[in-house]
């Protein structure tokens, strides 16, 4: 019995409709994938304006070449990989991550939430500082796995490395974060990944 299912994934119906020229499917593709692409791009480049321009270019390019595109196993993985490639081609782009995670909005009684809010900011800053201390490739792996929700295999594809290299990057990153943040490091990252 094989541990991996080698059956190719079923084509994404929205992607297939877009490939056939359906403008509504294309708009839905953009609406669904642009926000996580922006977040990922900003973490890679640190320049929101550049990221938004590159994403616009990416979607114009895929619309123009839609008839020649294949059905990817993961549409999100395909778009993240394409965005990363386009950003890496920009001379001014370096693998930098945002200085801090965005804060969540307060929705509860200010008196009861102030202390928790401050503690949450401190936890986020500790996580961000710990991640920032990792080598850039490990930072990118953590971003793809936990903030973008990709599988290790999808992250390997986005980073253009083999699966084992991606697994090794992830293992080293998590080990180093555990040393810096303690045994609950992974749980902290997962809890605060929405920020």
Order of alpha helices (4+ residues) and beta strands (2+ residues): alpha-alpha-alpha-alpha-alpha-alpha-alpha-alpha-alpha
